[in-house]
Amino acid sequence: MRAYLYIIFTLIGMLLIPSLVHAIHHLPPGLQELPNSEYDRLPGPPVKGTGYYKYEPITPPSGCEPKDGKPSTMYWGSPAVTNAKLLDLTRMWEQVRLIDGFCPGYCALIGIGDMSFYYGGPGTCHGGHQHGLSVDFRLQRKDGEPFMVVPPNVKGIENFKGDYLGEFYSREKTRQLIAIILAYFSTDTKCLFFSDPKMVGTFHVNGQKFPKESSGHDNHIHLGIFQGPPC
């Protein structure tokens, strides 16, 4: 009798445990999606008065295809990132760009890129964006257009027109953006990567110098906050 019960419970365990482990592994880690702004040409109710737009990589890296029908975008972050701080930051930028007369309408907005996938966790395609505690920002352009300043992995970018990123890169506007990012995340900032040699280490926050130089961060700004893993 005991042998039969052992066999029965063993079979039940073999059937249930893998499913339970799979379910636990795939539980959402409490991430929230960054809402659309009024400048995003995307379906869904927009958040008014925010000076940002979402962008995605032109060619998503291998392994970034949707899994199990889940959302494939990387606009998911912890409440510490997607709540009032990030949205308030973009509202402040909206006021700065309008008051300073950057340009009207769909111009000189903050470009927000990779945050995390819906399920976060290890194994996602973008290192440092696995926990919903990091955000990528585009650099600001002189013409205010919502495009990247230079394509990724371009060699010899320091030779473009004699400046770091060429004729379209606005160091002044990018510096203003970094200042606002650090102002809103001053107590949380764990890392801020951007490799412009004329910008590296020019901001002093809580005994640290920002931004820090980092390979692969020539054409965008990477923010990581304190609750996250090492950047």
RODO-2510 file (C-alpha; in nm, 4 decimals, decimal comma):
residues 231
     n   res          X          Y          Z
     1     m     0,0000     0,0000     0,0000
     2     r     0,2785     0,2401     0,0948
     3     a     0,4571     0,1574    -0,2307
     4     y     0,1455     0,2503    -0,4303
     5     l     0,1072     0,5784    -0,2373
     6     y     0,4758     0,6593    -0,2948
     7     i     0,4364     0,6010    -0,6688
     8     i     0,1187     0,8117    -0,6835
     9     f     0,2715     1,1068    -0,4935
    10     t     0,5894     1,0812    -0,7006
    11     l     0,3886     1,1052    -1,0233
    12     i     0,1865     1,4000    -0,8890
    13     g     0,5097     1,5761    -0,7914
    14     m     0,6605     1,5148    -1,1345
    15     l     0,3563     1,6764    -1,2945
    16     l     0,3042     1,9701    -1,0577
    17     i     0,6507     2,0852    -0,9535
    18     p     0,7759     2,1879    -1,3013
    19     s     0,4555     2,3837    -1,3588
    20     l     0,4861     2,5514    -1,0186
    21     v     0,8514     2,6429    -1,0787
    22     h     0,7630     2,7788    -1,4236
    23     a     0,4792     2,9867    -1,2767
    24     i     0,6976     3,1305    -0,9988
    25     h     0,9788     3,2087    -1,2433
    26     h     0,7404     3,3988    -1,4669
    27     l     0,5552     3,5984    -1,2021
    28     p     0,5585     3,9672    -1,2959
    29     p     0,8008     4,1545    -1,0655
    30     g     0,5565     4,4402    -1,0097
    31     l     0,6644     4,6423    -1,3110
    32     q     0,4528     4,9233    -1,4528
    33     e     0,4398     5,0354    -1,8136
    34     l     0,5476     5,3900    -1,8912
    35     p     0,2291     5,5515    -2,0261
    36     n     0,2088     5,7146    -2,3667
    37     s     0,2721     6,0872    -2,3812
    38     e     0,0650     6,3231    -2,5912
    39     y     0,3519     6,3226    -2,8421
    40     d     0,3525     5,9446    -2,8879
    41     r     0,1651     5,8356    -3,1960
    42     l     0,0534     5,5188    -3,0225
    43     p    -0,2857     5,3785    -2,9225
    44     g    -0,3973     5,4356    -2,5674
    45     p    -0,4759     5,7346    -2,3448
    46     p    -0,1835     5,9815    -2,3301
    47     v    -0,0406     6,1660    -2,0318
    48     k    -0,0765     6,5378    -2,0991
    49     g     0,1874     6,8015    -2,0321
    50     t     0,4867     6,5691    -2,0519
    51     g     0,7775     6,6473    -2,2806
    52     y     0,8831     6,2991    -2,3920
    53     y     0,8358     6,0414    -2,6622
    54     k     0,9133     5,6705    -2,6708
    55     y     1,1593     5,5202    -2,9123
    56     e     1,2670     5,1643    -2,9865
    57     p     1,5837     5,0310    -3,1500
    58     i     1,5682     5,0441    -3,5304
    59     t     1,6714     4,6763    -3,5404
    60     p     1,5860     4,4935    -3,2152
    61     p     1,8748     4,2725    -3,0972
    62     s     1,8458     3,8968    -3,1436
    63     g     1,6474     3,7402    -2,8614
    64     c     1,4136     4,0371    -2,8175
    65     e     1,1228     3,8704    -2,9922
    66     p     0,7941     3,8497    -2,7954
    67     k     0,7734     3,5481    -2,5637
    68     d     0,4503     3,3629    -2,4853
    69     g     0,2415     3,6461    -2,6284
    70     k     0,3670     3,8905    -2,3628
    71     p     0,4362     4,2596    -2,4388
    72     s     0,7527     4,2904    -2,6477
    73     t     0,8381     4,6518    -2,5662
    74     m     1,0950     4,7529    -2,3052
    75     y     0,8892     5,0355    -2,1518
    76     w     0,8305     4,8546    -1,8238
    77     g     0,9902     4,9747    -1,5006
    78     s     0,9544     4,9530    -1,1262
    79     p     0,7259     5,2120    -0,9640
    80     a     1,0433     5,3860    -0,8435
    81     v     1,1228     5,4627    -1,2077
    82     t     0,7860     5,4948    -1,3808
    83     n     0,5970     5,6732    -1,1042
    84     a     0,5969     6,0441    -1,0265
    85     k     0,9732     6,0941    -1,0535
    86     l     1,0125     6,0100    -1,4210
    87     l     0,6857     6,1734    -1,5205
    88     d     0,7617     6,4832    -1,3116
    89     l     1,1029     6,5001    -1,4767
    90     t     0,9403     6,5053    -1,8202
    91     r     0,6878     6,7681    -1,7063
    92     m     0,9742     6,9887    -1,5889
    93     w     1,1507     6,9386    -1,9223
    94     e     0,8310     7,0410    -2,1003
    95     q     0,8388     7,3707    -1,9119
    96     v     1,2119     7,4222    -1,9741
    97     r     1,1908     7,3626    -2,3472
    98     l     0,8870     7,5899    -2,3857
    99     i     1,0149     7,8706    -2,1627
   100     d     1,3644     7,8608    -2,3118
   101     g     1,2154     7,8563    -2,6587
   102     f     1,3903     7,5420    -2,7791
   103     c     1,1292     7,4978    -3,0498
   104     p     0,7505     7,4445    -3,0636
   105     g     0,5431     7,1285    -3,0835
   106     y     0,7055     6,7936    -3,1513
   107     c     1,0586     6,9226    -3,0969
   108     a     1,3415     6,8934    -2,8399
   109     l     1,1468     6,6297    -2,6462
   110     i     1,3088     6,3713    -2,4206
   111     g     1,3522     6,0451    -2,6090
   112     i     1,2950     5,7539    -2,3675
   113     g     1,4138     5,4120    -2,4820
   114     d     1,4877     5,0806    -2,3131
   115     m     1,3725     5,0242    -1,9571
   116     s     1,2846     4,6544    -1,9084
   117     f     1,0592     4,3858    -2,0485
   118     y     0,7261     4,3072    -1,8815
   119     y     0,8771     4,0162    -1,6882
   120     g     1,2219     4,1697    -1,6315
   121     g     1,4624     3,9186    -1,4856
   122     p     1,7883     3,7696    -1,6149
   123     g     1,8320     3,6659    -1,9733
   124     t     1,6747     3,9693    -2,1371
   125     c     1,8508     4,1065    -2,4416
   126     h     1,9840     4,4307    -2,2966
   127     g     2,2326     4,4095    -2,0115
   128     g     2,1593     4,6431    -1,7215
   129     h     1,7898     4,6588    -1,8161
   130     q     1,6699     4,3425    -1,6458
   131     h     1,5121     4,4779    -1,3276
   132     g     1,3054     4,7795    -1,4313
   133     l     1,5498     5,0134    -1,2585
   134     s     1,7295     5,1637    -1,5579
   135     v     1,6265     5,4065    -1,8313
   136     d     1,7940     5,5067    -2,1577
   137     f     1,7589     5,8622    -2,2879
   138     r     1,8454     5,9961    -2,6302
   139     l     2,0842     6,2885    -2,6652
   140     q     1,9480     6,6267    -2,7638
   141     r     1,9881     6,7549    -3,1181
   142     k     2,0405     7,1142    -3,2308
   143     d     1,7507     7,0852    -3,4730
   144     g     1,5261     6,9283    -3,2052
   145     e     1,4290     6,6366    -3,4292
   146     p     1,3196     6,3133    -3,2540
   147     f     1,6024     6,0999    -3,3953
   148     m     1,9291     5,9613    -3,2628
   149     v     2,2308     6,1869    -3,3040
   150     v     2,4531     5,9170    -3,4529
   151     p     2,3879     5,5481    -3,5240
   152     p     2,5241     5,3044    -3,2652
   153     n     2,8732     5,1569    -3,3090
   154     v     2,9842     5,4187    -3,5597
   155     k     3,3634     5,4311    -3,5632
   156     g     3,5566     5,7551    -3,5362
   157     i     3,2592     5,9595    -3,4186
   158     e     3,4972     6,2059    -3,2553
   159     n     3,5978     6,3144    -3,6058
   160     f     3,2478     6,4211    -3,7131
   161     k     3,2749     6,7897    -3,8087
   162     g     3,5487     6,8350    -3,5479
   163     d     3,3077     6,7794    -3,2590
   164     y     3,2231     6,4754    -3,0472
   165     l     2,9023     6,3697    -3,2195
   166     g     2,8878     6,5976    -3,5179
   167     e     2,6875     6,8922    -3,6330
   168     f     2,3495     6,7759    -3,4949
   169     y     2,4595     6,7071    -3,1370
   170     s     2,3595     6,9786    -2,8875
   171     r     2,5913     6,9585    -2,5877
   172     e     2,4105     7,2511    -2,4243
   173     k     2,0650     7,0918    -2,4386
   174     t     2,2058     6,7513    -2,3403
   175     r     2,3765     6,9125    -2,0401
   176     q     2,0415     7,0650    -1,9367
   177     l     1,8786     6,7244    -1,9694
   178     i     2,1432     6,5563    -1,7521
   179     a     2,1072     6,8330    -1,4919
   180     i     1,7308     6,7707    -1,4684
   181     i     1,7769     6,3926    -1,4541
   182     l     2,0223     6,4271    -1,1656
   183     a     1,7977     6,6804    -0,9906
   184     y     1,5003     6,4430    -0,9874
   185     f     1,7023     6,1300    -0,9074
   186     s     1,9694     6,2935    -0,6869
   187     t     1,9157     6,0568    -0,3942
   188     d     1,8690     5,7488    -0,6133
   189     t     2,1298     5,7727    -0,8864
   190     k     2,3627     5,4743    -0,8857
   191     c     2,5076     5,5302    -1,2279
   192     l     2,4721     5,7756    -1,5109
   193     f     2,6660     5,6757    -1,8216
   194     f     2,7492     5,9051    -2,1119
   195     s     3,0934     5,9197    -2,2713
   196     d     3,1237     6,2733    -2,4091
   197     p     3,4767     6,3618    -2,2843
   198     k     3,3735     6,7260    -2,2378
   199     m     3,0827     6,6168    -2,0176
   200     v     3,2277     6,3259    -1,8151
   201     g     3,2533     6,4048    -1,4427
   202     t     3,1222     6,7615    -1,4685
   203     f     2,8275     6,7055    -1,2293
   204     h     2,8899     6,6421    -0,8569
   205     v     2,6099     6,4614    -0,6712
   206     n     2,6368     6,3013    -0,3267
   207     g     3,0152     6,2782    -0,3464
   208     q     3,0114     6,1223    -0,6934
   209     k     3,0977     6,2650    -1,0324
   210     f     2,8576     6,2165    -1,3231
   211     p     2,8238     6,1223    -1,6004
   212     k     3,0699     5,8358    -1,6082
   213     e     3,2401     5,7110    -1,9207
   214     s     3,1296     5,3648    -2,0307
   215     s     3,1767     5,1622    -2,3461
   216     g     2,8680     5,1626    -2,5676
   217     h     2,7299     5,4856    -2,4234
   218     d     2,8549     5,7317    -2,6830
   219     n     2,5133     5,8052    -2,8325
   220     h     2,2740     5,7837    -2,5379
   221     i     2,2448     5,8417    -2,1615
   222     h     2,1928     5,5465    -1,9266
   223     l     2,0418     5,6056    -1,5820
   224     g     2,0426     5,3376    -1,3133
   225     i     1,8970     5,3971    -0,9675
   226     f     2,0166     5,2747    -0,6279
   227     q     1,7751     4,9882    -0,5754
   228     g     1,9113     4,8101    -0,8804
   229     p     2,2038     4,5735    -0,9317
   230     p     2,5481     4,7049    -1,0328
   231     c     2,5217     4,8996    -1,3565
***
